[in-house]
Amino acid sequence: MVDPLNTKLRVILIAALGATAGFAGAGALGWTSLTAMPVFNEQPQVSAELVQPAVDLSNAFINIAEAVTPAVVRIEVERRAPATRGQRDSPGSELERWFNLPPQDPRGQQPAPQIGGGSGFIVSEDGYILTNDHVVSGSSRLTVTLPDRRQYEATVVGTDPTTDVAVIRIQDRNLPTLSFGSSEDIRVGEWVLAVGNPGFGGGSSLDYTVTAGIISALGRPLPLIQEELQRQGSEAAQFAIADFIQTDAVINPGNSGGPLVNVRGQVIGINSAIASRTGFYQGYGFAVPMDLARRVMEDLIEYGQVRRPLLGVQMGPVDLEDAEYLGLPRASGALIGAITEGSGAEAAGLQVDDVIVAIDGEPVDRSSQLQTRVAQKRPGDRVQVRFYRDGRIQETTVRLGEAPLQGAPERAARGEPSADERLGIQIGANDQGEVVIQGVAPGSAAARRGIQPTGKILAINGETVGNLQDARRLMGEFQAGDVVSFRVEYPGIPPRSIRVRIPG
């Protein structure tokens, strides 16, 4: 007789064992996870209406980048490696110079060329390209790469180290181009894009970068160009123009020469420099104003060199004390510190301590702006100059001369440099007739010994200096290799002696 209770127990036991086995198998297959897949929210957190201005700006940046990038090029620069002493003295060096061959080392191998470069942008359908002078200077070969990977050999049309502007050219037709805007119309706070192409060697790494920012400041008088020309020993340093646009759009090495464009896609500047302690971007980027660059470009294309108009004055900024003393309504304009003999400024009657406030009706707020306004004219042009003298506004017409840019570096043509030139100092007289140090070239012998501008020279080699003529006479007695002892007094510091050896 079957026991119903035992039968039920066996059925329950078999079912339990089956369930246990089933759960074990499902667990092995990952079917029993108790963690449910979360539900992700893909809905906008802010309504489209509230963020529409930002979306419009983003779309504007996209449209600008797509319109501008095709005309921005990579410029790869090959420079011959400088010859070592052994290479210069090798028997074949004379033949190499005669036939314009690259130097060889004593083992007969040519030194590897130096590779560098930057960016540029096409300004005409027949291949003219605008870039920086420092990008292409000293090049033995230029290779230009377009965004579509077409490559060209380029030639230098002309360069202007005093503005850091250069024009090169490739041979082709129907090339993409950029349009020019006016740097005169830009305002602080305006949106801009910096476009560059820093990749080299045919690779795609870091190609065609676009960064956005605003105009941070105008008319920055950075002495970058002047200091570089002084380091090179070029007398063109006195004609350097420093009137930069400052932007917080990122500019890094390799982007030099690329365009700075406004929200209409027009070029308003050439990316040129950064202020940094590391060599990389730290928030301060600078561009050459397009109005100035365009004027230089026109000269380079037409003449192969720059014809710089010359007003014939040395100028400086106007501070609050100047404005009060000279009876000015505000501290702005360009203060005349000296008049060049025989210049148009002298002929027009301009004087020291006149303050120029306008050229041809265009306001002049700072000395660097006066440089830029004059540079946009041509030699021989007549300009209307508005200025303050003795607290009263006056006007005169000045015929512009021409700066001797092309002859400036030819120092040998006027004989050996003087002792103060070798030392790297500029001396002059202040209003009291005292001899003062007006300038010191960076890296010069004087700079390395701690001589700085504004110092008053009391004596030279123990002989009292009473006036500028005394200083010139004493300096004329020294030769290369002599040690000169200057007794110098700086404001608020007791006089001290500084001894400098005159370089050979």
LUMDO-364424 format. One record per residue (C-alpha): residue number from 1; residue in one letter; chain; x, z, y. Coordinates in nm, 2 decimals. Example, Ala and Ser with C-alpha at 12.3 -4.5 7.8 and 13.67 -1.06 7.14 Angstrom:
1	A	A	1.23	0.78	-0.45;
2	S	A	1.37	0.71	-0.11;
***
This chain:
1	M	A	0.00	0.00	0.00;
2	V	A	0.14	-0.11	0.34;
3	D	A	0.19	0.16	0.59;
4	P	A	0.05	0.03	0.92;
5	L	A	0.26	0.27	1.13;
6	N	A	0.58	0.16	0.96;
7	T	A	0.49	-0.20	1.02;
8	K	A	0.43	-0.15	1.39;
9	L	A	0.76	0.03	1.42;
10	R	A	0.95	-0.25	1.26;
11	V	A	0.78	-0.51	1.49;
12	I	A	0.87	-0.30	1.80;
13	L	A	1.23	-0.26	1.68;
14	I	A	1.27	-0.63	1.61;
15	A	A	1.12	-0.72	1.96;
16	A	A	1.36	-0.47	2.13;
17	L	A	1.66	-0.61	1.95;
18	G	A	1.55	-0.96	2.04;
19	A	A	1.51	-0.87	2.41;
20	T	A	1.85	-0.70	2.41;
21	A	A	2.01	-1.00	2.27;
22	G	A	1.83	-1.23	2.51;
23	F	A	1.94	-1.02	2.81;
24	A	A	2.30	-1.02	2.69;
25	G	A	2.30	-1.40	2.66;
26	A	A	2.14	-1.45	2.99;
27	G	A	2.39	-1.21	3.15;
28	A	A	2.67	-1.41	3.00;
29	L	A	2.52	-1.72	3.15;
30	G	A	2.48	-1.55	3.50;
31	W	A	2.10	-1.57	3.48;
32	T	A	2.03	-1.21	3.54;
33	S	A	2.19	-1.16	3.89;
34	L	A	1.98	-0.93	4.10;
35	T	A	2.13	-1.05	4.43;
36	A	A	1.90	-1.30	4.59;
37	M	A	2.04	-1.58	4.80;
38	P	A	2.00	-1.48	5.17;
39	V	A	1.79	-1.69	5.40;
40	F	A	2.00	-1.83	5.68;
41	N	A	1.85	-1.88	6.03;
42	E	A	1.92	-2.23	6.17;
43	Q	A	1.70	-2.21	6.47;
44	P	A	1.85	-2.22	6.82;
45	Q	A	1.89	-1.87	6.96;
46	V	A	1.83	-2.00	7.32;
47	S	A	1.56	-2.25	7.41;
48	A	A	1.67	-2.61	7.48;
49	E	A	1.53	-2.58	7.83;
50	L	A	1.75	-2.29	7.93;
51	V	A	2.08	-2.45	7.81;
52	Q	A	2.00	-2.81	7.91;
53	P	A	2.25	-2.80	8.21;
54	A	A	2.53	-2.70	7.97;
55	V	A	2.42	-2.97	7.72;
56	D	A	2.42	-3.23	8.00;
57	L	A	2.77	-3.12	8.11;
58	S	A	2.90	-3.14	7.75;
59	N	A	2.75	-3.49	7.71;
60	A	A	2.91	-3.59	8.04;
61	F	A	3.25	-3.48	7.91;
62	I	A	3.20	-3.68	7.59;
63	N	A	3.10	-3.99	7.80;
64	I	A	3.41	-3.95	8.03;
65	A	A	3.64	-3.91	7.73;
66	E	A	3.51	-4.22	7.56;
67	A	A	3.54	-4.42	7.87;
68	V	A	3.89	-4.30	7.97;
69	T	A	4.08	-4.26	7.65;
70	P	A	4.11	-4.64	7.56;
71	A	A	4.34	-4.69	7.87;
72	V	A	4.56	-4.39	7.81;
73	V	A	4.89	-4.48	7.64;
74	R	A	5.17	-4.31	7.46;
75	I	A	5.51	-4.39	7.61;
76	E	A	5.80	-4.34	7.37;
77	V	A	6.14	-4.33	7.55;
78	E	A	6.47	-4.40	7.39;
79	R	A	6.78	-4.28	7.58;
80	R	A	7.14	-4.34	7.49;
81	A	A	7.31	-4.02	7.39;
82	P	A	7.58	-3.93	7.64;
83	A	A	7.93	-4.02	7.52;
84	T	A	8.16	-3.73	7.42;
85	R	A	8.51	-3.70	7.56;
86	G	A	8.66	-3.86	7.25;
87	Q	A	8.42	-4.15	7.28;
88	R	A	8.50	-4.21	7.65;
89	D	A	8.87	-4.21	7.57;
90	S	A	8.85	-4.43	7.26;
91	P	A	9.03	-4.77	7.27;
92	G	A	8.70	-4.96	7.24;
93	S	A	8.54	-4.79	7.54;
94	E	A	8.65	-5.06	7.79;
95	L	A	8.51	-5.34	7.58;
96	E	A	8.19	-5.14	7.53;
97	R	A	8.14	-5.10	7.90;
98	W	A	8.22	-5.47	7.96;
99	F	A	7.97	-5.60	7.71;
100	N	A	7.72	-5.32	7.78;
101	L	A	7.74	-5.20	7.43;
102	P	A	7.64	-4.84	7.33;
103	P	A	7.94	-4.61	7.28;
104	Q	A	8.08	-4.54	6.93;
105	D	A	8.24	-4.24	6.80;
106	P	A	8.60	-4.25	6.65;
107	R	A	8.45	-4.33	6.30;
108	G	A	8.28	-4.64	6.43;
109	Q	A	7.93	-4.50	6.42;
110	Q	A	7.70	-4.52	6.72;
111	P	A	7.56	-4.18	6.83;
112	A	A	7.19	-4.13	6.76;
113	P	A	6.97	-4.21	7.06;
114	Q	A	6.77	-3.94	7.22;
115	I	A	6.39	-3.98	7.18;
116	G	A	6.14	-3.84	7.42;
117	G	A	5.85	-3.96	7.63;
118	G	A	5.50	-3.88	7.76;
119	S	A	5.18	-4.04	7.86;
120	G	A	5.06	-4.31	8.10;
121	F	A	4.75	-4.51	8.19;
122	I	A	4.68	-4.88	8.23;
123	V	A	4.58	-4.98	8.59;
124	S	A	4.55	-5.36	8.55;
125	E	A	4.43	-5.59	8.28;
126	D	A	4.77	-5.77	8.28;
127	G	A	4.96	-5.46	8.18;
128	Y	A	5.08	-5.25	8.47;
129	I	A	5.10	-4.88	8.37;
130	L	A	5.13	-4.57	8.59;
131	T	A	5.33	-4.27	8.48;
132	N	A	5.58	-4.01	8.59;
133	D	A	5.94	-4.09	8.70;
134	H	A	6.07	-3.81	8.48;
135	V	A	5.90	-3.96	8.18;
136	V	A	6.09	-4.30	8.19;
137	S	A	6.40	-4.23	8.40;
138	G	A	6.73	-4.31	8.22;
139	S	A	6.55	-4.50	7.94;
140	S	A	6.73	-4.77	7.74;
141	R	A	6.41	-4.87	7.56;
142	L	A	6.04	-4.81	7.62;
143	T	A	5.76	-4.84	7.35;
144	V	A	5.40	-4.82	7.45;
145	T	A	5.13	-4.74	7.20;
146	L	A	4.76	-4.79	7.27;
147	P	A	4.48	-4.58	7.11;
148	D	A	4.40	-4.88	6.88;
149	R	A	4.76	-4.86	6.75;
150	R	A	4.88	-5.17	6.92;
151	Q	A	5.25	-5.14	7.02;
152	Y	A	5.44	-5.31	7.30;
153	E	A	5.79	-5.31	7.44;
154	A	A	5.77	-5.22	7.81;
155	T	A	5.99	-5.28	8.11;
156	V	A	6.04	-5.06	8.41;
157	V	A	5.89	-5.21	8.73;
158	G	A	6.01	-4.94	8.96;
159	T	A	6.05	-4.56	9.00;
160	D	A	6.03	-4.31	9.28;
161	P	A	6.20	-3.98	9.20;
162	T	A	6.09	-3.83	9.54;
163	T	A	5.72	-3.83	9.43;
164	D	A	5.78	-3.84	9.05;
165	V	A	5.59	-4.17	9.02;
166	A	A	5.69	-4.47	8.81;
167	V	A	5.54	-4.81	8.72;
168	I	A	5.61	-4.98	8.39;
169	R	A	5.46	-5.30	8.24;
170	I	A	5.36	-5.45	7.90;
171	Q	A	5.29	-5.82	7.85;
172	D	A	4.92	-5.88	7.75;
173	R	A	4.59	-5.98	7.89;
174	N	A	4.24	-5.82	7.90;
175	L	A	4.37	-5.47	7.85;
176	P	A	4.15	-5.17	7.92;
177	T	A	4.20	-5.01	8.26;
178	L	A	4.11	-4.70	8.46;
179	S	A	3.96	-4.70	8.80;
180	F	A	4.10	-4.51	9.10;
181	G	A	3.93	-4.23	9.28;
182	S	A	4.04	-4.07	9.61;
183	S	A	4.23	-3.74	9.60;
184	E	A	4.12	-3.69	9.96;
185	D	A	3.76	-3.64	9.85;
186	I	A	3.82	-3.37	9.58;
187	R	A	3.73	-3.00	9.64;
188	V	A	3.84	-2.67	9.49;
189	G	A	3.61	-2.58	9.20;
190	E	A	3.54	-2.94	9.10;
191	W	A	3.53	-3.02	8.73;
192	V	A	3.82	-3.24	8.61;
193	L	A	3.96	-3.37	8.28;
194	A	A	4.32	-3.40	8.19;
195	V	A	4.39	-3.68	7.94;
196	G	A	4.72	-3.73	7.76;
197	N	A	4.89	-3.87	7.45;
198	P	A	5.18	-3.65	7.35;
199	G	A	5.23	-3.78	6.99;
200	F	A	5.56	-3.96	6.92;
201	G	A	5.72	-4.15	6.64;
202	G	A	5.40	-4.34	6.54;
203	G	A	5.23	-4.03	6.40;
204	S	A	4.88	-3.92	6.48;
205	S	A	4.96	-3.56	6.53;
206	L	A	4.84	-3.44	6.88;
207	D	A	4.74	-3.79	6.99;
208	Y	A	4.50	-3.85	7.28;
209	T	A	4.41	-3.50	7.39;
210	V	A	4.14	-3.43	7.64;
211	T	A	4.11	-3.09	7.82;
212	A	A	3.86	-2.98	8.08;
213	G	A	3.90	-2.75	8.38;
214	I	A	3.85	-2.72	8.75;
215	I	A	4.05	-2.79	9.06;
216	S	A	4.22	-2.46	9.13;
217	A	A	4.39	-2.54	9.46;
218	L	A	4.51	-2.82	9.68;
219	G	A	4.83	-2.89	9.86;
220	R	A	5.06	-2.67	9.65;
221	P	A	5.41	-2.71	9.81;
222	L	A	5.61	-2.66	9.49;
223	P	A	5.98	-2.75	9.53;
224	L	A	6.00	-2.89	9.18;
225	I	A	6.10	-3.24	9.27;
226	Q	A	6.34	-3.14	9.55;
227	E	A	6.52	-2.89	9.33;
228	E	A	6.56	-3.15	9.05;
229	L	A	6.71	-3.40	9.29;
230	Q	A	6.94	-3.14	9.44;
231	R	A	7.05	-3.05	9.09;
232	Q	A	7.14	-3.42	9.04;
233	G	A	7.33	-3.42	9.37;
234	S	A	7.09	-3.68	9.52;
235	E	A	7.06	-3.69	9.90;
236	A	A	6.70	-3.82	9.84;
237	A	A	6.61	-3.46	9.79;
238	Q	A	6.54	-3.43	10.17;
239	F	A	6.26	-3.69	10.13;
240	A	A	6.09	-3.53	9.83;
241	I	A	5.71	-3.48	9.87;
242	A	A	5.55	-3.17	9.73;
243	D	A	5.18	-3.17	9.78;
244	F	A	5.04	-3.11	9.43;
245	I	A	4.69	-3.07	9.30;
246	Q	A	4.66	-2.75	9.09;
247	T	A	4.42	-2.74	8.79;
248	D	A	4.35	-2.50	8.50;
249	A	A	4.29	-2.80	8.27;
250	V	A	4.56	-2.77	8.00;
251	I	A	4.87	-2.98	8.06;
252	N	A	5.14	-2.94	7.80;
253	P	A	5.47	-3.12	7.74;
254	G	A	5.40	-3.48	7.64;
255	N	A	5.09	-3.50	7.86;
256	S	A	5.30	-3.57	8.17;
257	G	A	5.21	-3.91	8.32;
258	G	A	4.85	-3.90	8.19;
259	P	A	4.55	-3.92	8.42;
260	L	A	4.36	-3.63	8.58;
261	V	A	4.00	-3.77	8.62;
262	N	A	3.69	-3.65	8.80;
263	V	A	3.34	-3.64	8.64;
264	R	A	3.29	-4.01	8.73;
265	G	A	3.59	-4.10	8.52;
266	Q	A	3.80	-4.20	8.82;
267	V	A	4.17	-4.10	8.84;
268	I	A	4.24	-3.85	9.11;
269	G	A	4.59	-3.75	9.01;
270	I	A	4.88	-3.80	8.77;
271	N	A	4.95	-3.50	8.54;
272	S	A	5.31	-3.40	8.63;
273	A	A	5.42	-3.04	8.58;
274	I	A	5.33	-2.69	8.46;
275	A	A	5.44	-2.35	8.60;
276	S	A	5.54	-2.15	8.29;
277	R	A	5.80	-1.91	8.16;
278	T	A	5.78	-2.05	7.81;
279	G	A	5.77	-2.43	7.87;
280	F	A	5.41	-2.44	7.75;
281	Y	A	5.08	-2.41	7.94;
282	Q	A	5.01	-2.07	8.09;
283	G	A	4.72	-2.16	8.32;
284	Y	A	4.89	-2.35	8.60;
285	G	A	4.90	-2.73	8.58;
286	F	A	4.99	-2.97	8.86;
287	A	A	4.92	-3.33	8.94;
288	V	A	5.05	-3.58	9.19;
289	P	A	4.76	-3.68	9.42;
290	M	A	4.62	-4.03	9.35;
291	D	A	4.62	-4.15	9.71;
292	L	A	4.99	-4.09	9.73;
293	A	A	5.07	-4.22	9.38;
294	R	A	4.87	-4.54	9.46;
295	R	A	5.06	-4.61	9.78;
296	V	A	5.39	-4.56	9.59;
297	M	A	5.27	-4.79	9.31;
298	E	A	5.19	-5.07	9.56;
299	D	A	5.54	-5.06	9.69;
300	L	A	5.70	-5.05	9.34;
301	I	A	5.50	-5.35	9.23;
302	E	A	5.56	-5.55	9.56;
303	Y	A	5.92	-5.46	9.63;
304	G	A	6.05	-5.29	9.31;
305	Q	A	6.13	-4.98	9.52;
306	V	A	5.96	-4.75	9.77;
307	R	A	5.97	-4.81	10.14;
308	R	A	5.91	-4.47	10.28;
309	P	A	5.79	-4.44	10.64;
310	L	A	5.97	-4.19	10.85;
311	L	A	5.82	-3.99	11.13;
312	G	A	6.15	-3.84	11.23;
313	V	A	6.09	-3.46	11.23;
314	Q	A	6.18	-3.16	11.02;
315	M	A	5.88	-2.94	10.97;
316	G	A	5.76	-2.62	10.83;
317	P	A	5.45	-2.41	10.78;
318	V	A	5.27	-2.22	11.06;
319	D	A	5.23	-1.85	11.00;
320	L	A	5.02	-1.59	11.20;
321	E	A	5.31	-1.50	11.43;
322	D	A	5.38	-1.86	11.51;
323	A	A	5.01	-1.92	11.59;
324	E	A	5.00	-1.62	11.82;
325	Y	A	5.32	-1.70	12.00;
326	L	A	5.24	-2.07	12.05;
327	G	A	4.88	-2.01	12.15;
328	L	A	4.72	-2.18	11.85;
329	P	A	4.35	-2.13	11.76;
330	R	A	4.45	-2.07	11.40;
331	A	A	4.75	-2.07	11.17;
332	S	A	4.75	-2.42	11.04;
333	G	A	4.93	-2.75	11.10;
334	A	A	5.30	-2.86	11.07;
335	L	A	5.55	-2.68	11.29;
336	I	A	5.83	-2.91	11.42;
337	G	A	6.17	-2.75	11.36;
338	A	A	6.39	-3.04	11.46;
339	I	A	6.37	-3.39	11.59;
340	T	A	6.58	-3.67	11.43;
341	E	A	6.79	-3.84	11.69;
342	G	A	6.69	-4.20	11.75;
343	S	A	6.36	-4.16	11.56;
344	G	A	6.01	-4.27	11.66;
345	A	A	5.92	-3.90	11.71;
346	E	A	6.19	-3.86	11.97;
347	A	A	6.09	-4.19	12.14;
348	A	A	5.73	-4.06	12.16;
349	G	A	5.83	-3.74	12.32;
350	L	A	5.76	-3.49	12.04;
351	Q	A	5.96	-3.17	12.08;
352	V	A	6.07	-2.87	11.87;
353	D	A	5.79	-2.61	11.84;
354	D	A	5.52	-2.87	11.87;
355	V	A	5.25	-2.82	11.60;
356	I	A	5.11	-3.14	11.45;
357	V	A	4.74	-3.10	11.36;
358	A	A	4.62	-3.46	11.29;
359	I	A	4.75	-3.81	11.21;
360	D	A	4.52	-4.10	11.30;
361	G	A	4.23	-3.86	11.32;
362	E	A	4.29	-3.71	10.98;
363	P	A	4.35	-3.33	10.99;
364	V	A	4.68	-3.18	10.90;
365	D	A	4.65	-2.82	10.78;
366	R	A	5.00	-2.78	10.63;
367	S	A	5.34	-2.94	10.64;
368	S	A	5.31	-3.09	10.29;
369	Q	A	4.99	-3.26	10.39;
370	L	A	5.17	-3.42	10.69;
371	Q	A	5.43	-3.55	10.44;
372	T	A	5.16	-3.71	10.23;
373	R	A	4.97	-3.86	10.52;
374	V	A	5.28	-4.02	10.66;
375	A	A	5.39	-4.14	10.32;
376	Q	A	5.06	-4.34	10.28;
377	K	A	5.15	-4.55	10.59;
378	R	A	5.41	-4.83	10.61;
379	P	A	5.74	-4.85	10.80;
380	G	A	5.67	-5.00	11.14;
381	D	A	5.31	-4.87	11.16;
382	R	A	5.20	-4.69	11.48;
383	V	A	5.02	-4.37	11.42;
384	Q	A	4.83	-4.15	11.66;
385	V	A	4.97	-3.79	11.65;
386	R	A	4.77	-3.50	11.77;
387	F	A	4.96	-3.18	11.84;
388	Y	A	4.96	-2.85	12.02;
389	R	A	5.22	-2.77	12.29;
390	D	A	5.21	-2.45	12.50;
391	G	A	4.86	-2.38	12.37;
392	R	A	4.72	-2.72	12.48;
393	I	A	4.62	-3.01	12.26;
394	Q	A	4.80	-3.34	12.33;
395	E	A	4.83	-3.68	12.17;
396	T	A	5.10	-3.94	12.14;
397	T	A	5.17	-4.27	11.95;
398	V	A	5.47	-4.28	11.72;
399	R	A	5.62	-4.59	11.56;
400	L	A	5.73	-4.50	11.21;
401	G	A	6.08	-4.58	11.09;
402	E	A	6.20	-4.62	10.74;
403	A	A	6.37	-4.35	10.53;
404	P	A	6.71	-4.45	10.38;
405	L	A	6.59	-4.38	10.02;
406	Q	A	6.79	-4.66	9.85;
407	G	A	7.12	-4.57	10.02;
408	A	A	7.08	-4.20	9.99;
409	P	A	7.25	-4.15	9.65;
410	E	A	7.55	-4.36	9.75;
411	R	A	7.76	-4.06	9.86;
412	A	A	8.09	-4.24	9.80;
413	A	A	8.01	-4.49	10.07;
414	R	A	8.06	-4.23	10.34;
415	G	A	8.37	-4.07	10.21;
416	E	A	8.45	-3.74	10.04;
417	P	A	8.18	-3.47	10.06;
418	S	A	8.25	-3.18	10.30;
419	A	A	8.34	-2.83	10.18;
420	D	A	7.99	-2.69	10.25;
421	E	A	7.84	-2.99	10.06;
422	R	A	8.06	-2.91	9.76;
423	L	A	7.96	-2.54	9.78;
424	G	A	7.60	-2.64	9.79;
425	I	A	7.50	-2.48	10.12;
426	Q	A	7.34	-2.60	10.44;
427	I	A	7.44	-2.42	10.76;
428	G	A	7.29	-2.44	11.11;
429	A	A	7.22	-2.23	11.42;
430	N	A	6.92	-2.02	11.49;
431	D	A	6.75	-1.97	11.83;
432	Q	A	7.02	-1.72	11.94;
433	G	A	7.30	-1.96	11.85;
434	E	A	7.41	-1.76	11.55;
435	V	A	7.53	-1.95	11.24;
436	V	A	7.29	-1.90	10.95;
437	I	A	7.26	-2.03	10.59;
438	Q	A	6.96	-2.26	10.60;
439	G	A	6.96	-2.37	10.23;
440	V	A	7.14	-2.32	9.90;
441	A	A	7.13	-2.58	9.63;
442	P	A	7.01	-2.44	9.29;
443	G	A	7.29	-2.41	9.04;
444	S	A	7.56	-2.47	9.31;
445	A	A	7.88	-2.28	9.34;
446	A	A	7.74	-2.08	9.63;
447	A	A	7.42	-2.00	9.44;
448	R	A	7.62	-1.88	9.14;
449	R	A	7.81	-1.64	9.36;
450	G	A	7.49	-1.49	9.51;
451	I	A	7.47	-1.67	9.84;
452	Q	A	7.11	-1.70	9.95;
453	P	A	6.93	-1.87	10.25;
454	T	A	6.86	-1.67	10.57;
455	G	A	7.21	-1.50	10.57;
456	K	A	7.40	-1.49	10.90;
457	I	A	7.76	-1.59	10.87;
458	L	A	7.98	-1.35	11.07;
459	A	A	8.32	-1.47	10.96;
460	I	A	8.50	-1.72	10.74;
461	N	A	8.83	-1.62	10.58;
462	G	A	8.85	-1.33	10.83;
463	E	A	8.81	-1.54	11.14;
464	T	A	8.50	-1.46	11.35;
465	V	A	8.24	-1.73	11.37;
466	G	A	8.09	-1.74	11.72;
467	N	A	7.89	-2.06	11.69;
468	L	A	7.82	-2.36	11.47;
469	Q	A	8.12	-2.55	11.60;
470	D	A	8.35	-2.27	11.49;
471	A	A	8.19	-2.28	11.14;
472	R	A	8.23	-2.66	11.11;
473	R	A	8.59	-2.64	11.23;
474	L	A	8.68	-2.37	10.98;
475	M	A	8.50	-2.53	10.69;
476	G	A	8.68	-2.86	10.77;
477	E	A	9.01	-2.69	10.69;
478	F	A	8.93	-2.63	10.32;
479	Q	A	8.99	-2.85	10.02;
480	A	A	8.87	-2.86	9.66;
481	G	A	9.00	-2.56	9.47;
482	D	A	9.03	-2.33	9.78;
483	V	A	8.86	-1.99	9.78;
484	V	A	8.65	-1.93	10.09;
485	S	A	8.56	-1.58	10.19;
486	F	A	8.23	-1.55	10.38;
487	R	A	8.13	-1.24	10.57;
488	V	A	7.75	-1.25	10.55;
489	E	A	7.47	-1.03	10.68;
490	Y	A	7.12	-1.04	10.55;
491	P	A	6.82	-0.88	10.72;
492	G	A	6.81	-0.50	10.64;
493	I	A	7.13	-0.51	10.44;
494	P	A	7.48	-0.42	10.56;
495	P	A	7.73	-0.71	10.59;
496	R	A	7.92	-0.80	10.28;
497	S	A	8.19	-1.04	10.18;
498	I	A	8.13	-1.32	9.92;
499	R	A	8.41	-1.53	9.79;
500	V	A	8.35	-1.88	9.65;
501	R	A	8.58	-2.14	9.51;
502	I	A	8.52	-2.49	9.63;
503	P	A	8.45	-2.72	9.33;
504	G	A	8.66	-3.03	9.28;
***
